[in-house]
Amino acid sequence: MKKGLNKITTALLAAGLAFSAQAADITIAYDADPVSMDPHEQISGATLEMSHLLFDPLVRWTKDFEIEPRLAKSWERRDENTVRFQLRQGVKFHSGNEFSADDVVWTFNRLKASPDFKAIFEPFSAATKVDKYTVDLVTKGPFPLVLNTVTYLFPMDSQHYSGQTADGKDKAALVKHGSSFASTNPSGTGPFTLKSRQQGVKVEYQRHADYWDSESNGNVQNMTLVPIKEDATRVAALLAGDVDFIKPVSPNDQRRVKSADGVKLVTESGTRIITFQLNQDSFEPFKDVRVRQAINYAVNQDGIVKRIMRGFGTTASQQTPAGYVGHNADLKPRYDVKKAQALMAEAGYEEGFKISMIAPNNRYVNDFRIAEAVKAMLARINIDVDLKTMPVAQYWPEFDKCAADMLMVGWHSDTEDAANFSEFLTMTRSEETGRGQYNCGHYSNPELDELVESANLETDGEKRGKMLQQAEKILYDDAAFVPLHWQDLAWGARNNVGAEAVVNAMDFPYLGDLVVND
């Protein structure tokens, strides 16, 4: 690394960071912290990346979207509702406790109770221990996405999380946006253990000495993650040699990284949809389909991708990206300001109205710039937008309260399947099932709900695809939300950091396998 102190170096040192010359000790700058060390508290990219550091899933996706074994070494379908998993033996949690089927069952039951995750696991009826290293996962009916879903089953240390704290609180308690034992005292089987965490300042990880995966080439021993919200400052830290790896690299900064010595730009096509939701619960005019359609006609998605994203994204007209079963190629973006104005007049709002809008300013690529652009576009149809942007640590609690009339949200399918977008973003909100957990538009259409639920029971791939395409057509006609684009991904790294092998389109690099060369 370069020597001498500049403004960025001084700031990082003030956070207590010491830059090591050792190849296997690295510092990573990223845009935002995970909200918690509890893997079930918040379904977000930062939480899932943390989960792959401290925990291990039963199975995981490869870069090519194949399933590979992790804590489950093999599996077989026993009948149309049951898949049996054989677990690895001799695996130790960070606490020293031995991993077994009891931990899988305990974690499954906790996922079924998690507000954020229970919708994903709603098709499952039970996890049953067969013996110490064998578990059956049972679905309520034929379900084609068992393996897709269990990429999100990261077994937790059931002994570690059982019982009460010194002040009498349940160690297993799942607390949204609050302090709990599980949010501050992780024990997983993952490649790293948690050394220390100062939220908003840094998180320090250390290689787990007893990590089970002896075949991994990962050689990082100590890893510090430091949040740097500003895109340009993150890049400057990389170019100055103060950090070794950054995410993301804004489209505005990619040329700087490409042209600099000693660093490289690593990119992947992305499938995360960026959208705005229209809160029908807080703002009565949004219940009128003509108003929702007008807003969709007023937003120039192509302009956002070309000018704000610098082409680093794909204009969207629906939730499902091309290549997924369920993508409807007949649906096109519909930018037409005159049509938007006519629809507003037809709905009785020619003079417009005022609404509130919230968006994060360090979660998605150029998120606050996109929000500002949409605000300007809506002004052309006399919609006056009171926009507030905020760091993601503040944003998610506000989003969870649906605390605005328009709200930005991005979504990468948790199961790499089209149905997952609707399950969380557009199906009718249900505390019981977890459906619609992130549907702050409060959009509700029984026809859509039934179609998605039926698709999740359909094992004929062609039939299922047509059902999911029809679901996208319903959402399009109803203007249920405002699709913007699918966000591409970019990372920056020192040339000796083997980032290419560990990054992926899911946007949670498998840093346990990261190799740093001398």
C-alpha positions in Angstrom: 0.0 0.0 0.0 1.0 3.6 -0.5 2.6 5.4 2.4 1.8 8.8 3.8 -1.4 10.1 5.2 -4.1 11.8 3.1 -7.6 12.9 4.1 -9.0 9.4 3.5 -6.2 7.6 5.3 -6.6 9.9 8.3 -10.3 9.2 8.5 -9.9 5.5 8.3 -7.2 5.6 11.0 -9.5 7.6 13.2 -11.9 4.6 12.9 -9.1 2.5 14.4 -8.0 0.8 11.2 -4.4 -0.3 10.8 -3.4 -1.1 7.2 -1.4 -4.3 7.0 1.2 -5.0 4.4 0.4 -8.7 4.7 -1.3 -10.1 1.6 -3.9 -12.1 3.5 -4.9 -9.2 5.8 -7.2 -6.9 3.8 -9.6 -3.9 4.1 -12.8 -3.7 2.1 -14.8 -0.5 1.7 -18.5 -0.9 1.0 -21.5 1.4 0.8 -23.5 0.3 3.9 -23.4 -1.9 7.0 -25.7 -4.8 7.6 -28.3 -3.8 10.1 -27.6 -6.7 12.4 -25.5 -9.9 12.9 -28.8 -11.9 13.1 -29.2 -13.6 9.7 -33.0 -13.6 10.1 -33.7 -10.0 11.1 -33.5 -8.3 7.7 -33.7 -9.8 4.2 -31.2 -7.6 2.4 -28.0 -7.9 0.4 -25.8 -6.7 3.3 -27.4 -9.3 5.6 -26.9 -12.1 3.1 -23.3 -11.2 2.5 -22.7 -11.2 6.3 -24.4 -14.6 6.4 -21.9 -16.1 4.0 -19.1 -14.8 6.1 -20.2 -16.0 9.6 -22.6 -18.9 8.6 -22.9 -21.4 5.9 -26.0 -22.4 3.9 -27.1 -26.0 3.3 -26.4 -25.4 -0.4 -25.4 -22.3 -2.4 -25.3 -20.9 -6.0 -22.2 -21.0 -8.1 -21.3 -18.1 -10.4 -23.1 -20.0 -13.2 -26.3 -20.5 -11.1 -25.7 -24.2 -10.4 -26.4 -25.6 -7.0 -23.4 -26.8 -5.0 -23.3 -28.6 -1.6 -22.2 -26.8 1.5 -23.4 -28.0 5.0 -25.6 -30.5 3.1 -23.2 -32.9 1.3 -26.0 -34.6 -0.7 -29.7 -34.8 -1.1 -32.4 -37.0 -2.7 -36.1 -36.6 -3.3 -38.0 -39.2 -1.3 -41.5 -38.4 -2.7 -43.2 -35.5 -4.3 -43.3 -33.6 -1.0 -40.0 -34.7 0.7 -36.3 -34.0 0.1 -33.8 -35.7 2.4 -30.5 -34.0 3.1 -27.4 -35.7 4.3 -25.3 -33.3 6.5 -21.6 -33.0 6.8 -20.1 -34.5 9.9 -17.4 -33.0 12.1 -18.4 -29.4 11.5 -17.9 -27.1 14.4 -19.7 -23.8 15.2 -17.6 -20.8 16.3 -18.6 -21.6 19.9 -17.1 -25.1 19.6 -20.5 -26.8 19.6 -20.9 -29.6 17.0 -23.2 -29.0 14.0 -26.0 -31.5 13.6 -29.5 -32.0 12.4 -30.9 -30.4 15.5 -29.4 -27.1 14.4 -31.1 -27.4 10.9 -34.5 -28.1 12.5 -34.1 -25.3 15.0 -33.1 -22.8 12.3 -35.9 -23.9 10.0 -38.5 -23.2 12.7 -37.0 -19.8 13.4 -37.1 -18.9 9.7 -40.7 -19.9 9.6 -41.3 -17.3 12.3 -39.2 -14.5 10.8 -41.3 -11.6 9.4 -38.8 -11.2 6.6 -38.1 -14.9 5.7 -41.3 -16.8 6.4 -42.7 -16.0 3.0 -39.8 -17.8 1.4 -40.3 -20.9 3.5 -44.1 -20.7 3.4 -44.4 -23.7 1.0 -42.6 -25.9 3.6 -44.6 -27.7 6.3 -41.8 -29.2 8.4 -38.1 -30.0 8.9 -37.8 -33.4 10.5 -34.7 -35.0 12.1 -34.2 -38.5 10.7 -30.9 -39.0 12.6 -28.0 -36.9 13.8 -26.9 -36.0 10.3 -30.0 -36.5 8.3 -32.9 -34.1 7.8 -36.1 -34.3 5.8 -37.6 -31.1 4.4 -41.3 -31.5 3.7 -43.4 -29.2 1.5 -47.2 -28.7 1.6 -47.4 -30.0 -1.9 -45.3 -30.5 -5.0 -42.8 -27.6 -5.0 -40.2 -27.1 -7.7 -37.9 -24.7 -5.8 -36.7 -26.7 -2.8 -33.0 -26.3 -3.5 -33.4 -22.7 -4.6 -35.0 -21.9 -1.2 -32.5 -23.7 1.0 -29.7 -21.5 -0.3 -31.3 -19.2 2.4 -31.1 -21.8 5.2 -27.9 -20.9 7.2 -27.9 -23.2 10.2 -27.5 -21.4 13.5 -25.9 -22.8 16.6 -29.0 -23.9 18.5 -27.2 -24.5 21.8 -25.6 -21.1 21.6 -28.9 -19.3 20.9 -31.0 -21.2 23.5 -31.7 -20.1 27.0 -31.7 -16.7 28.6 -29.3 -13.8 28.9 -28.1 -12.6 32.3 -30.9 -10.0 32.3 -33.6 -12.7 31.5 -34.1 -12.1 27.8 -34.6 -15.0 25.3 -31.3 -15.5 23.4 -33.3 -16.6 20.3 -35.5 -13.5 20.3 -35.7 -11.9 16.8 -35.9 -8.2 17.2 -36.4 -5.9 14.2 -34.2 -2.8 14.3 -33.3 -3.3 18.0 -30.6 -4.8 20.1 -30.8 -8.5 21.0 -28.5 -11.4 21.8 -28.8 -12.8 18.3 -28.0 -9.5 16.7 -24.8 -9.0 18.6 -23.5 -12.5 19.5 -23.2 -14.6 16.3 -22.1 -18.3 16.2 -22.1 -19.9 12.8 -20.0 -22.4 10.9 -18.7 -19.9 8.4 -15.2 -19.1 7.2 -14.9 -16.1 9.6 -15.6 -15.3 13.2 -16.6 -11.8 14.3 -13.8 -10.0 16.1 -15.5 -6.6 16.7 -18.3 -4.4 15.3 -18.9 -0.7 15.5 -22.0 -0.1 13.4 -21.3 2.6 10.9 -17.6 2.6 11.6 -16.1 -0.9 10.9 -16.6 -4.6 11.2 -13.6 -6.9 11.8 -13.5 -10.6 10.9 -10.9 -13.3 11.6 -10.5 -16.6 9.8 -12.2 -19.4 11.7 -9.3 -21.7 12.7 -11.5 -24.8 12.6 -13.3 -24.0 9.4 -14.6 -27.2 7.8 -14.0 -26.4 4.2 -10.3 -27.5 3.8 -10.7 -27.4 0.0 -11.3 -23.7 -0.1 -8.3 -21.7 -1.5 -9.3 -18.7 0.6 -6.3 -17.2 2.4 -7.6 -14.1 4.0 -6.8 -14.3 7.7 -8.0 -10.9 8.9 -10.6 -8.8 7.1 -11.9 -5.3 8.0 -15.1 -4.0 6.3 -15.5 -0.2 6.6 -18.5 1.6 5.2 -17.8 4.6 3.0 -21.1 6.0 1.7 -19.8 8.4 -0.9 -19.0 6.7 -4.3 -16.1 9.0 -5.2 -14.5 8.7 -1.7 -14.7 4.9 -1.9 -12.9 4.9 -5.2 -10.3 7.4 -3.9 -9.6 5.1 -1.0 -8.8 2.3 -3.4 -6.7 4.4 -5.7 -4.7 5.7 -2.7 -4.0 2.2 -1.5 -5.9 2.7 1.7 -8.3 -0.2 0.9 -7.9 -3.3 -1.2 -11.4 -4.1 -2.4 -14.5 -1.9 -2.9 -18.2 -2.3 -3.7 -19.9 -0.9 -5.6 -18.1 1.2 -8.2 -20.6 3.9 -9.5 -20.9 4.2 -13.3 -19.5 7.7 -12.9 -16.3 6.3 -11.4 -15.7 3.3 -13.5 -13.4 5.0 -16.0 -11.2 6.2 -13.1 -10.7 2.6 -11.9 -10.1 1.2 -15.4 -7.4 3.8 -16.2 -5.6 3.6 -12.8 -2.4 1.6 -12.2 -2.4 -1.3 -9.8 -6.2 -1.7 -9.7 -8.9 -3.4 -11.8 -12.6 -3.1 -12.4 -14.7 -6.3 -12.1 -18.3 -6.3 -13.5 -21.3 -8.6 -13.7 -24.6 -8.3 -15.4 -27.2 -7.9 -12.6 -30.8 -9.0 -12.0 -31.8 -6.7 -9.2 -34.8 -4.7 -10.2 -34.9 -1.0 -8.9 -38.5 0.3 -8.4 -40.7 2.8 -6.8 -43.8 1.7 -4.9 -47.0 3.7 -4.8 -48.5 3.6 -1.3 -52.3 3.2 -1.8 -52.7 3.0 2.0 -51.3 6.5 2.7 -52.4 8.3 -0.5 -55.9 7.9 -1.8 -55.3 9.0 -5.4 -52.9 6.0 -5.9 -55.9 3.7 -5.6 -56.9 5.0 -9.1 -55.3 2.9 -11.8 -55.2 5.9 -14.1 -53.0 7.8 -11.7 -50.7 4.9 -11.3 -50.5 4.5 -15.1 -49.9 8.2 -15.5 -46.8 8.0 -13.2 -45.5 5.1 -15.2 -45.9 7.1 -18.4 -44.2 10.1 -16.9 -41.0 8.3 -15.9 -38.3 8.0 -18.5 -36.5 4.8 -17.7 -34.3 4.9 -20.8 -33.2 8.4 -19.8 -32.3 7.2 -16.3 -30.2 4.3 -17.6 -28.5 6.4 -20.3 -27.7 9.5 -18.3 -27.6 8.6 -14.6 -26.5 5.0 -14.9 -24.2 5.7 -17.9 -25.7 2.7 -19.6 -24.7 0.4 -16.7 -28.2 -1.1 -16.3 -31.1 -2.5 -18.4 -34.3 -0.6 -18.7 -37.2 -2.5 -17.1 -40.9 -2.8 -17.7 -41.6 -5.6 -15.2 -40.1 -7.3 -12.3 -38.6 -10.4 -14.0 -35.4 -10.0 -15.9 -34.7 -11.6 -19.3 -33.4 -15.2 -18.9 -35.7 -16.0 -15.9 -38.7 -18.2 -16.5 -41.6 -15.8 -16.4 -40.1 -12.9 -18.2 -42.7 -11.4 -20.5 -41.1 -10.1 -23.7 -44.3 -8.4 -24.8 -44.1 -5.8 -22.0 -42.3 -2.6 -23.0 -41.4 0.6 -21.1 -44.1 3.3 -21.7 -42.7 6.8 -21.5 -45.2 9.3 -22.9 -45.6 12.6 -21.1 -48.7 13.6 -23.1 -50.4 10.3 -22.3 -49.5 10.8 -18.6 -51.0 14.3 -18.6 -54.2 13.0 -20.3 -54.6 10.2 -17.7 -54.1 12.7 -14.8 -56.8 14.9 -16.3 -59.1 11.9 -16.9 -58.7 10.9 -13.2 -59.6 14.5 -12.2 -56.0 15.5 -11.2 -55.0 17.8 -14.0 -53.8 20.3 -11.5 -51.8 17.6 -9.7 -51.1 17.1 -6.1 -48.3 16.8 -3.5 -46.8 13.6 -2.3 -43.9 12.4 0.0 -41.1 10.2 -1.3 -38.3 8.5 0.4 -35.2 6.8 -1.0 -31.8 5.5 0.4 -28.6 7.4 -0.5 -26.2 4.5 -0.1 -28.0 1.3 -0.9 -28.4 1.1 -4.7 -26.2 2.5 -7.4 -27.0 6.2 -7.8 -30.1 5.7 -5.7 -30.5 9.4 -4.6 -29.7 10.7 -8.1 -32.4 8.4 -9.5 -34.9 9.7 -6.9 -34.1 13.3 -7.8 -34.6 12.5 -11.5 -38.0 10.9 -10.9 -39.0 13.9 -8.8 -38.2 16.2 -11.7 -40.1 13.9 -14.2 -43.2 13.9 -12.0 -43.2 17.7 -11.9 -44.1 17.6 -15.6 -47.5 16.2 -14.7 -48.0 18.6 -11.8 -47.0 16.1 -9.0 -45.0 18.0 -6.4 -42.7 15.6 -4.6 -41.3 16.1 -1.1 -38.2 13.9 -1.4 -36.1 12.7 1.6 -33.1 10.6 1.2 -31.2 8.9 4.0 -28.5 6.3 4.8 -29.8 2.7 4.5 -29.5 2.1 8.3 -32.1 4.8 8.7 -34.0 4.0 5.6 -35.0 0.4 6.3 -36.9 1.2 9.6 -38.8 4.0 7.7 -39.5 1.6 4.8 -40.7 -1.1 7.1 -43.3 1.5 8.4 -44.2 2.4 4.8 -43.6 5.9 5.9 -44.1 7.8 2.6 -46.4 7.9 -0.5 -43.6 6.8 -2.9 -40.8 4.5 -1.7 -37.8 3.2 -3.5 -36.9 -0.5 -3.2 -34.6 -2.8 -5.1 -35.0 -6.6 -5.2 -32.9 -9.5 -6.3 -34.9 -12.7 -6.3 -33.9 -14.7 -3.3 -34.6 -18.0 -5.1 -33.3 -16.9 -8.6 -37.0 -17.3 -9.7 -39.6 -14.9 -11.0 -42.2 -15.8 -8.3 -40.1 -14.4 -5.5 -40.4 -10.8 -6.8 -44.2 -11.0 -6.4 -44.1 -12.9 -3.1 -42.3 -10.0 -1.5 -43.1 -6.9 -3.5 -46.6 -7.2 -5.0 -48.7 -10.0 -3.4 -51.3 -8.9 -0.8 -49.6 -8.2 2.5 -50.1 -10.9 5.1 -48.5 -11.1 8.5 -49.5 -14.8 8.8 -47.7 -16.0 5.6 -45.2 -13.2 5.2 -46.4 -12.6 1.6 -46.1 -9.0 0.6 -43.6 -8.2 3.4 -42.0 -5.5 1.2 -45.2 -4.4 -0.5 -45.4 -0.8 0.7 -47.6 0.0 -2.2 -50.3 -2.0 -0.4 -51.3 -3.3 -3.9 -53.7 -6.2 -3.6 -55.1 -8.3 -6.4 -56.6 -11.7 -5.5 -56.1 -12.9 -9.2 -52.4 -12.2 -8.9 -52.1 -13.9 -5.5 -53.8 -17.0 -6.8 -51.8 -17.1 -10.0 -48.4 -16.9 -8.1 -49.5 -19.5 -5.5 -50.6 -21.9 -8.3 -47.3 -21.3 -10.2 -45.4 -22.3 -7.0 -47.1 -25.7 -7.1 -46.7 -26.3 -10.8 -43.9 -28.7 -11.7 -44.4 -28.4 -15.5 -41.8 -25.7 -16.4 -43.6 -24.6 -19.5 -46.9 -24.2 -17.8 -45.3 -22.4 -14.9 -43.5 -20.0 -17.1 -46.8 -19.0 -18.8 -48.5 -18.5 -15.5 -45.7 -16.2 -14.3 -45.8 -14.3 -17.6 -49.5 -13.7 -17.0 -48.7 -12.4 -13.5 -46.3 -9.8 -15.0 -49.0 -8.8 -17.5 -51.5 -8.2 -14.6 -49.0 -6.1 -12.8 -48.2 -4.1 -15.9 -51.9 -3.4 -16.7 -52.6 -2.4 -13.1 -49.4 -0.2 -13.0 -48.9 -1.8 -9.6 -45.5 -0.2 -9.1 -43.0 1.8 -11.2 -40.2 -0.4 -12.6 -37.0 1.5 -13.5 -34.1 -0.9 -14.4 -32.1 -4.0 -13.5 -28.9 -2.8 -11.9 -25.6 -4.1 -13.2 -22.8 -4.7 -10.7 -19.2 -3.4 -10.4 -16.4 -3.9 -7.9 -12.9 -2.4 -7.7 -9.9 -4.3 -6.4 -6.1 -4.2 -6.1 -4.5 -6.3 -8.8 -3.4 -8.9 -6.3 -6.9 -9.5 -5.0 -8.6 -12.4 -6.8 -12.0 -10.7 -6.9 -13.1 -12.3 -10.2 -13.4 -15.7 -8.6 -15.7 -14.7 -5.7 -18.1 -12.0 -7.0 -21.4 -13.0 -8.5 -24.7 -11.6 -9.8 -26.3 -12.2 -6.4 -24.1 -9.3 -5.1 -22.8 -11.2 -2.1 -19.2 -12.2 -2.9 -18.0 -15.5 -1.3 -15.2 -13.8 0.6 -14.3 -17.0 2.4 -12.8 -18.2 -0.9 -11.0 -15.0 -1.7 -7.3 -15.4 -2.6 -4.9 -12.5 -2.1 -1.5 -13.0 -3.8 1.8 -11.6 -2.5 
